Structures are given as structure tokens and as C-alpha cells.
Amino acid sequence: MQSLRIAQVMASGPVHGGLEKHFVELCNGLSAQHEVLALAHPAHGEGMSKQVNFQALDLSLSRRNPMNFFRLHRALKTFAPEVIHAHANKAASMIATMSRFTMARTVGTVHGFKRNNRSFAKFDAVIAVSPAIQEHLGLAQTRVICNGIPLVESPPHDPHYFSRQFGLSQERPVVVSVGRLAAVKGYDGLVKAWPGIDAELLIVGDGPEREHLEHLIAQLELKDRVHLVGYRDDVPAIMAHSDLVVISSEREGFPYVMVEALHLEKPLVATQFPGADALLPKPYVVPYGKPLELRKAIQNVLANREQASEDYQSTWKDAKQRFTVESMVEQTNAVYGQLFRAAA
């Protein structure tokens, strides 16, 4: 495929979630073949390859803020991209509004479920990170490209890892859940499920629900077993040393945590969102908002770890083949190529 001038646009703030991870890794992967301009909050420049032209642009103000539009329009006009690729609703809304002023092809990636996705109807091509999101959008120009990660190998096993890192006694199994402490992640349900589970729970991440969760943990007298450890940059090592990974969300698109756990060959228990339904073995997926069912599923894995490993063998193998950065970049390139072939 020919080399293109591609502007990647993300309007989130200084958070580090799945959207932001996707953005950085896609920019880095595409930069091996294309000239890539990345427009995003300054917090996301650190992980960018030197081949990416990263321009710090804080678009986290209101999408109707005229200064946001002025800065974005000026950066795009200077770069003169052949493709503008917007990530998530806010960036998509801004690009859709100014699309009349550019000859570039427009691509938008939908990373999660939103009530209002009207902006994406104006794009030449749309990417959904899961089949369920594609169905939810109902747009003919949509293609599914699931999130991928670099292939990871488990670090050498350290029997004292959790005692060294978190002061845990290691007498109990360790269960890990990773994500922003937001209501949609369902951590209150996970904490409510924990009485009766003889294991340590590490919740990795930070966010607005922290104070509420601290009160809930104290109320349920779980301070000795449930630990809010904040944001960490060693999540793969934490998951690799754990016995189980749990996703307790009310809704998800195609979460990176799920892909990372599968690459690390860790069993998962997840609440019922489309990505889990499509990929994970059925006994390991439970309805959202049912703490007793979540508790039972977690207890079952911890009591039958060999069976869980056997049940997950084919899922682990599939994930390592399908959900990689290389595959994600290759499929995104195909979307770009199709737009230019159609116009030829």
C-alpha cells in the first residue's frame, strides 16, 4: 500500500485507559509505513514512537469550545492529511463538523457503547472494536477491528512478588481487576461479592469512585483482603503473577484487560458484555449486577484452577493469534486502502 499522510485525533484528557492505549499503539504501528500526525493531550506523548509526529493538543474542553476547533483546524491545515482518523465520540463530532473544509478521507473508530453516534454517519469509513458495537451502530460503512496488543511473555515467576510489591502475606490466592475507578466498571458489585471469598483482591486503577469504594470496603470489613492500589505501570507483571483476572463492568466494548489476560494465559471471570460473551467460555461469564453469582464463579475458579486452565486453552491460543497490534494495524491499513481504491 502507498504511504499516506494520516492525522490521528483523540480528544480525551490525561487518563490512561483502553482508548488511549489503542491510540498510541495504532499511531506507532502505522508510523512504520505512513507519515503520522498524532493530535492528543500532552499526557499521551510519552509512549509515542519517534517516528510519530506528536503534537500536544488538549481537546478535553467542551467540544463546542471555539478555541478547540481553531487549534484543531490549524494543526490539520498545516499538516494537510490525506486521511483524518478520529477516535471516540468527542473527536468524531469535531471532525464531522469541520469535514466540509477538508478533502481528506475521514475514518472514525467507535470504542464503546454510546446513545448518540450520529457523528459517525458522516465518516467515509467507521471502525468498531467489537461485532456488538458494529450492530449497535447500524452503519453500512462499519468494519470490525478488535483491539490488539504487542505479544507479551510472562515474566519469570517470583514467589515473593506480591509480598514485595504490596506487602501481602501470599497465604491466599490473588485476584486482580484492572480499570478506571468509574461507576460503569462495576467495582462496587465486585466488592459486594467478596465476603466469603478467601482470596486477596487487587483493584488496579484510580478514578472518581475511589472514595465510595473505600467506604464500602470498610463497611463490609474487607480491608484485610480488598486493596485499592491505584494506577500502576506494571499491570502485565501484576496479572502474570495472579491466579485470576476479573472484569466486573456494566458495559464494555472490547477491553484491553481481557486481551492482556488471555495473552498471559490467565483465566477470567467477567460480567456479561458482548466481548466476553463472544470469546470466553460460557461458565466464566455471569450477569452484571448479581454479586452472588459473581462470587460463585470466582470461588469455582479458585477451587478448580486446573479445570479452568484446561477450559481456557483454546481461547488463549486464539487470542495470541488474532488480537495483536500487527493484526490491528494491518486491518486498519486495509480500511485506508479501500477508501482510495473506491475513489480511483
C-alpha positions in Angstrom: 0.0 0.0 0.0 1.2 3.6 -0.7 2.5 5.8 2.1 -0.2 8.2 3.3 -0.3 11.4 5.4 -2.5 10.3 8.3 -3.8 12.5 11.1 -4.9 10.6 14.2 -7.1 12.7 16.6 -8.1 11.9 20.1 -9.9 14.3 22.4 -9.7 12.6 25.8 -7.8 14.1 28.8 -4.8 12.9 30.8 -6.4 9.5 31.5 -4.7 6.2 30.6 -7.4 3.7 29.6 -8.1 1.4 26.7 -8.9 4.2 24.3 -5.6 5.9 25.0 -3.6 2.7 24.8 -5.3 1.9 21.4 -4.5 5.4 20.1 -0.8 5.3 21.0 -0.2 1.7 19.7 -2.0 2.3 16.5 -0.1 5.5 15.8 3.2 3.7 16.5 2.3 0.8 14.3 1.1 2.9 11.4 4.2 5.1 11.5 6.4 2.3 10.1 4.7 2.8 6.7 3.0 6.2 6.8 3.6 9.8 7.9 1.5 10.0 11.1 0.5 13.2 12.9 -0.9 12.4 16.4 -3.1 15.1 18.0 -3.8 14.4 21.6 -3.5 15.6 25.2 0.2 16.1 26.2 -0.1 13.2 28.6 0.0 10.7 25.7 3.2 11.8 24.0 5.5 9.8 26.2 4.6 6.5 24.7 4.8 7.6 21.1 7.5 6.3 18.7 10.0 8.9 17.5 8.6 8.2 14.0 5.3 9.7 15.0 4.9 13.5 14.7 3.2 14.0 18.0 1.6 17.4 18.6 0.3 18.1 22.1 -3.2 19.4 21.7 -5.6 19.5 24.7 -9.0 19.0 23.3 -10.6 18.0 26.6 -12.5 21.2 26.9 -16.1 21.3 25.6 -16.5 20.1 22.1 -18.3 23.4 21.3 -15.4 25.4 22.6 -14.3 27.6 19.7 -10.6 27.5 20.8 -10.7 23.7 20.4 -11.9 24.0 16.9 -9.4 26.7 16.0 -6.4 24.7 17.3 -7.5 21.5 15.6 -8.3 23.2 12.3 -4.9 25.0 12.3 -3.0 21.8 13.0 -4.8 19.8 10.3 -4.5 22.6 7.7 -0.7 22.8 8.3 -0.2 19.0 8.0 -2.6 18.6 5.0 -3.5 14.9 5.7 -4.9 12.5 3.2 -6.7 10.7 6.0 -8.1 12.0 9.2 -8.8 9.3 11.8 -10.9 10.3 14.8 -11.1 8.2 17.9 -14.3 8.1 20.1 -17.3 10.4 20.0 -15.9 13.7 21.0 -13.1 13.7 18.4 -15.6 12.3 15.8 -18.0 15.1 16.5 -15.3 17.8 16.0 -14.0 16.2 12.8 -17.5 15.7 11.4 -18.2 19.4 12.0 -15.1 20.5 10.0 -15.2 17.8 7.4 -16.6 20.2 4.8 -13.4 22.2 5.0 -11.0 19.3 4.0 -10.5 17.0 1.1 -9.2 14.2 3.3 -10.9 10.9 3.7 -12.4 10.5 7.2 -12.3 7.4 9.4 -13.8 7.1 12.9 -13.2 4.4 15.5 -16.0 3.6 18.0 -14.6 2.3 21.2 -17.7 1.8 23.3 -21.4 2.0 23.5 -22.9 5.5 23.4 -26.5 6.6 22.9 -25.6 9.2 20.3 -23.4 8.1 17.5 -24.8 10.4 14.8 -21.4 12.0 14.0 -20.0 8.7 12.7 -22.7 8.6 9.9 -20.8 11.4 8.2 -17.5 9.5 8.0 -16.2 7.7 4.9 -15.4 4.6 7.0 -16.1 3.5 10.5 -14.3 1.0 12.7 -16.0 -0.8 15.6 -13.8 -2.6 18.2 -16.4 -5.4 18.5 -19.1 -7.0 16.5 -21.7 -5.9 19.1 -20.7 -2.2 18.6 -21.0 -2.7 14.8 -24.5 -4.0 15.2 -25.3 -1.2 17.7 -24.2 1.5 15.2 -26.1 0.1 12.2 -23.9 2.0 9.7 -23.2 0.2 6.4 -19.6 1.6 6.2 -18.6 -0.1 9.5 -15.9 -2.7 9.8 -14.9 -4.6 12.9 -11.3 -4.4 14.0 -10.7 -5.7 17.6 -8.1 -4.3 19.9 -4.7 -5.9 19.8 -1.6 -5.7 21.9 2.0 -6.5 21.4 2.8 -10.1 22.1 3.8 -10.4 25.7 5.6 -13.1 27.6 5.1 -13.8 31.2 8.0 -12.6 33.4 9.9 -15.1 35.4 7.8 -16.3 38.3 8.7 -14.6 41.5 7.1 -16.4 44.5 7.5 -13.3 46.7 6.2 -10.8 44.1 3.0 -9.8 45.9 4.7 -9.6 49.3 7.4 -7.4 47.9 5.1 -5.1 45.9 2.1 -4.9 48.1 3.0 -6.4 51.5 0.6 -9.3 51.0 1.3 -12.5 53.1 0.7 -14.7 50.0 -1.1 -17.2 52.1 -4.2 -16.6 49.9 -4.7 -16.7 46.1 -4.6 -13.2 44.4 -7.3 -12.0 42.1 -6.7 -8.9 40.0 -9.1 -6.4 38.4 -7.8 -3.5 36.3 -9.5 -0.3 35.2 -10.6 3.2 35.9 -12.5 3.5 39.1 -15.7 4.7 37.5 -19.3 3.5 38.2 -19.6 1.8 34.8 -16.7 -0.6 35.8 -19.0 -2.2 38.5 -16.4 -2.3 41.2 -19.0 -1.8 43.9 -20.6 -5.1 42.8 -17.2 -6.8 42.9 -16.5 -5.6 46.4 -20.0 -6.8 47.5 -19.2 -10.2 46.0 -16.0 -10.5 48.1 -17.4 -11.6 51.6 -16.9 -15.3 51.7 -14.1 -15.4 49.1 -10.8 -16.5 50.7 -8.5 -14.6 48.4 -6.8 -11.2 48.1 -8.4 -8.8 45.6 -6.2 -6.1 44.0 -8.1 -3.4 42.2 -5.6 -1.5 40.0 -6.6 1.9 38.8 -7.8 5.2 40.0 -10.8 7.5 39.4 -13.9 9.2 40.9 -15.3 6.1 42.6 -12.3 5.6 44.9 -13.8 7.3 48.0 -17.1 5.4 47.6 -15.2 2.1 47.2 -13.1 2.8 50.3 -16.2 3.4 52.4 -17.8 0.2 51.0 -14.7 -1.9 51.8 -14.6 -0.5 55.3 -18.3 -1.1 55.8 -18.0 -4.7 54.7 -14.9 -5.2 56.9 -12.8 -6.2 53.9 -9.7 -4.0 54.4 -7.6 -7.1 55.0 -8.5 -8.7 51.7 -9.5 -5.9 49.2 -6.8 -3.4 48.2 -7.2 -0.3 46.0 -3.6 0.0 44.7 -4.1 3.0 42.4 -2.6 3.5 38.9 0.4 1.2 38.1 2.6 0.9 35.1 3.4 -2.8 35.8 0.0 -4.2 35.1 1.3 -7.1 32.9 3.5 -8.3 35.8 0.7 -8.0 38.3 -1.6 -10.0 36.1 1.1 -12.6 35.3 1.6 -13.4 39.0 -2.1 -13.5 39.8 -4.4 -16.6 40.0 -7.4 -15.0 38.3 -8.4 -11.8 36.5 -12.0 -10.4 36.9 -13.9 -7.8 34.8 -17.0 -6.6 36.6 -18.2 -3.9 34.2 -21.7 -2.9 33.4 -20.7 -2.5 29.8 -17.6 -2.7 27.7 -16.6 -2.6 24.1 -13.6 -4.9 23.7 -11.4 -4.3 26.7 -7.7 -4.4 26.6 -7.6 -6.0 30.1 -9.4 -9.0 28.6 -6.9 -9.3 25.8 -3.9 -8.9 28.1 -5.1 -11.5 30.5 -5.6 -14.0 27.6 -2.1 -13.3 26.2 -0.7 -14.0 29.7 -2.8 -17.2 29.9 -4.8 -16.2 32.9 -8.4 -17.4 33.4 -11.0 -14.7 33.5 -14.3 -14.3 35.2 -16.3 -11.5 33.5 -19.7 -9.9 33.6 -21.9 -10.3 30.6 -20.8 -7.8 27.9 -20.6 -8.7 24.2 -16.8 -9.2 24.0 -16.9 -11.7 26.9 -20.0 -13.5 25.5 -18.3 -13.9 22.2 -14.9 -15.0 23.4 -14.8 -16.5 26.9 -16.0 -20.0 27.9 -19.7 -19.7 29.0 -19.3 -20.8 32.7 -16.9 -17.9 33.2 -19.4 -15.2 32.2 -22.0 -14.0 34.7 -24.8 -11.4 34.6 -24.0 -7.9 35.6 -25.4 -6.7 39.0 -25.5 -10.2 40.5 -22.8 -10.2 43.3 -23.8 -13.7 44.5 -23.3 -15.2 41.0 -20.1 -13.3 40.6 -18.9 -14.7 43.9 -19.8 -18.2 43.0 -17.9 -18.0 39.7 -14.8 -16.7 41.3 -14.9 -19.3 44.0 -15.3 -22.0 41.4 -12.2 -21.0 39.5 -10.1 -20.7 42.7 -11.2 -24.1 43.8 -10.7 -25.7 40.4 -7.7 -24.0 38.8 -6.6 -27.0 36.7 -10.0 -27.3 35.2 -10.1 -23.5 34.4 -6.7 -23.8 32.7 -8.0 -26.7 30.6 -11.2 -24.8 29.7 -9.2 -21.8 28.6 -6.5 -23.5 26.4 -8.2 -22.8 23.0 -9.2 -19.3 24.0 -5.6 -18.4 25.0 -4.3 -19.8 21.7 -6.9 -17.9 19.6 -6.2 -14.6 21.4 -2.5 -14.8 20.7 -3.1 -15.3 17.0 -5.9 -12.8 16.5 -5.6 -9.9 18.9 -2.2 -8.4 18.2 -1.1 -4.9 17.3 0.3 -6.2 14.0 -3.2 -7.5 13.1 -4.9 -4.3 14.2 -2.5 -2.2 12.1 -2.8 -4.4 9.1 -6.6 -4.3 9.2 -6.6 -0.5 9.7 -4.3 -0.2 6.6 -6.8 -2.2 4.7 -9.6 0.2 5.6 -7.5 3.2 4.4 -6.6 1.3 1.2 -10.2 0.5 0.4 -11.2 4.2 0.6 -8.6 5.2 -2.0 -9.4 2.2 -4.3 -13.1 3.1 -4.2 -12.2 6.7 -5.2 -9.9 5.7 -8.1 
